[in-house]
């Protein structure tokens, strides 16, 4: 079953990462305790434009401009931040089950697979969700 709060939180992380040019793993760390706030109140935050919510958290946490721009490095059409949010939502649901969602966000975004999914020159983000979950669990890409 889809967790709309998790979907929104993951999409917001992706959106913020794109506009601040930070790796998503670093961004999750920079958000600190506000990650719980984002997840807990996602049903309220989604009523405002995502741009405003992102700006509010960027300012609140004083998130500096980074140098990571996976969108610019992409040779191909880049999936939208909502699309990538859905990929991460499903992966977190599949590997963390109903455990603490915020902890799941931290674990998945700071794991080895996060950068692999966000390499838009590969097709990993299009792979079936069960494949992504098995790769994550095994700690490597499954051939």
Secondary structure as GFF3:
##gff-version 3
##sequence-region A 1 143
A	DSSP	alpha_helix	4	20	.	.	.	ID=ss1
A	DSSP	alpha_helix	24	31	.	.	.	ID=ss2
A	DSSP	alpha_helix	34	40	.	.	.	ID=ss3
A	DSSP	alpha_helix	42	45	.	.	.	ID=ss4
A	DSSP	alpha_helix	50	61	.	.	.	ID=ss5
A	DSSP	alpha_helix	70	73	.	.	.	ID=ss6
A	DSSP	alpha_helix	81	96	.	.	.	ID=ss7
A	DSSP	alpha_helix	101	109	.	.	.	ID=ss8
A	DSSP	alpha_helix	112	117	.	.	.	ID=ss9
A	DSSP	three_ten_helix	124	126	.	.	.	ID=ss10
A	DSSP	alpha_helix	129	138	.	.	.	ID=ss11
###
